[in-house]
């Protein structure tokens, strides 16, 4: 007689285990043209490659050439990849629109899956399941914006504009994140608040967000702020 036994593993624990153990689950290209200094990033079989982009490379034609030059430089091929991640913003209008067009074109021509991410959730990736609530801040065109997430990085608020005084008075004791790249635009008083984490944006974190189902995969469009 054969006996079988089953062990129930909670879904959240299973997801955390996959993300921490299976580090080569996907090969991908990531495109970020949300700011004047963007980047291309490729991960293939635990090898990673990155290229910094200046603002003039956000033009669609130049961006495609830059991607091809980047791949040739490291002897890589689009055929080696299964997915493309693209930053939806917020950021420069032409840069976002051009990079999304290029990403969608590449995916259509090579039959790759496309996923979108934004600069609100990106710096929060390192704090998955570590804080009950996370407040992500961005400064764009002299305005501050905020978006709130729960501990599983599910969105629990819409993006809203907020003043410097509101940040200082209402969010001093809240857990806050901003990207290191954007910190130079923030007021010094905000940067001195407690419970503030200034995070280096890491394309590798996008893989973790993808595994957890936190990237956009339907109706991917630029995220514009007014």
VENGIUR-V193424 format. One line per field, one symbol per residue. ss: DSSP state (H for helix, E for strand, C for the rest). psi: psi as a letter, one per 20 degrees, with the letter a starting at -180 (. if undefined). A space follows every 50 residues. Layout:
BEGIN
ss->???
psi->???
END
This chain:
BEGIN
ss->CCCCCCCCCCHHHHHHHHHHHCCCCCCEEEEECCCCCEEEEEEECCEEEE EEECHHHHCHHHHHHHHHHHHHHCCCCHHHCCEEEEECECCCHHHHHHHH HHHHHHHHHHCCEEEEECCCCHHHHHHCCCCCEEEEEEEECCEEEEEEEE CCCCECCCCEEECHHHHHHHCCCCCEEEECCCHHHCCHHHHCCCCEEEEC CCCHHHHHHHHCCCCECCCCCCECCC
psi->pppqqppppqghhgghgghhgnikhqpqpppokirhoaqqpppoljpqqq ppprhiiipgghggghgghggghjlrqhiiqiqppppiarbpghgggghh ggghgghghjlqppqqrrjghgiihijpkiqgqpopqqppljqqqqpqqa hjkppjqrpqqqrghgghhijgjqpqqqqhhihiiqqhhgijqrkppopp pohhhhgghghjkjqpiplprqoqq.
END
